[in-house]
Amino acid sequence: MHGIAKAFAGHPALRGADLRVGPGEVHALIGQNGAGKSTLIKILTGAYAKDAGSIRFAGEEVSFRSPGEAQAAGIATIYQELNLVPTLSLAENVFLGREPRRFGLIDWKRIETESRRILRDLGIEVDVTRALGSVNTATQQMAAIARAVSARARLVIMDEPTSSLDEREVEILFGVIRRLKADGIAVILVSHRLDELYAVCERITVLRDGQTVAAREMAGFGKLELVACMLGKDITTGAAAAGGKRKEGADLLALQHAASGSRVQDASLTIRRGETLGLAGLLGSGRTELARTLFGADALDRGDMHFKGQRVRFGEPAQALRAGIAYLSEDRRAEGIVPELSIRENITLAVLPGLARLGVIDRRRESEIARDFIRSLGIRCAGPEQRISELSGGNQQKVLLARWLAARIDLLLLDEPTRGIDIGARAEILSLIRKLCETEGMAVLMIASELEELVDNSDRIVVLRDGRTVAELSGPAMTQAHVMQAMAHGDAPALSVSMP
């Protein structure tokens, strides 16, 4: 793929991206959220049409008009969310849509025999007549790979294939990838787990902001250098935060050895009153999942959590909110604003029970609250009755902050609070967060992909890697270089405090 460009509604997703994969090569494709990985894959597989550039596959120039055309040419894609049918058998899924026939009828015996043979060749012994939904995730992944092999794929694309697998299952998958390579089948592996990439991949392509910024051999490409390349940072960046001073407020929340689902494995952190704790990590490190666990949106499977001195375990967000914890999702459109409602209604959503008497909402009081926050937060709007969907991204984010301030919460969990916001609004949002901590005594857990933003606006930083807390940085150790070192190698610099 050479010079691939693609824009959506005038916004470029890819700007001259390149990708070269050799026969029988295991190739890593990596980049932060929004780098363009998914768009590049969808163009290759015919889901999207490219705006510019060229694609050559097996020596011929191609431009697939549908995923079906790409599959017929020998390109198979295995997505993180498997696109198979759980109620059908393993054998039926392997040959779904390509069932062999005999005398005009489906040859069930051949389907089962061939499926069993292919899975055995991949090192999997399983009853192929079992329903797909009755076997574990690893076996379902193998069924998807068997489907690709049965279709005589020459290139298999795997999108985060290990995200829901345990260590033993990951090793089985790696064995299968090595078998595919031995058979001359190329594999593109999309993953954010660096150790896995170094274990099985020969070459790597790094995307950033829709462009290819590196394409080289894995050997000699150090993890720290790779992380710096993904983030667009200089490895030597070492200026400490302007603040970076550990605040001495009382502990508000303490989390020890937490596990939740497949993404959070062993996370520990402490948040003090009046401080901003930064949470760093590459995409897929478990940052968002950890915030959702603190908010009760995801279950805490293992570990201890104390809030305001009491041991807690929230079963749902409503419990966390009543305790004094609020969560601002990175996807404010899908999980934050209610676009058809007014600014007033969006601000007061979390406090409506307190504004009602006998089931009737006090509209006068509701309007007063909305006007107070519009004024104090500097929300630029025509008035409280304007639809929130008509506001800029920065002002929408201020409305969501107002919602939780109105609820008088103690801990605010912010997931990428400045994403998609212009520079001026970003500065206002970050200044507002600092003010809330300093004057209101609120504590903030802030997730941000921009390391400079995180270092400049946090009192301490905790680093996650593959769902585990690997470092806590404060004072002189709180630099972009040290954060990248912990992301890359899973260890803390000498000046930081390593977490247990």
PyMOL commands that set and color helices and strands:
alter all, ss='L'
color gray80, all
select helices_A, chain A and resi 37-44+67-73+90-94+108-121+132-134+137-150+167-182+194-200+223-231+287-294+317-323+332-335+343-347+349-355+363-376+388-390+393-406+423-440+451-457+475-477+480-489
alter helices_A, ss='H'
color red, helices_A
select strands_A, chain A and resi 2-8+11-17+26-30+52-57+60-62+75-78+101-102+105-106+155-159+186-190+203-208+211-217+251-260+264-272+276-280+302-307+310-311+325-328+356-357+360-361+411-415+443-447+460-465+468-473
alter strands_A, ss='S'
color yellow, strands_A
deselect
rebuild
show_as cartoon
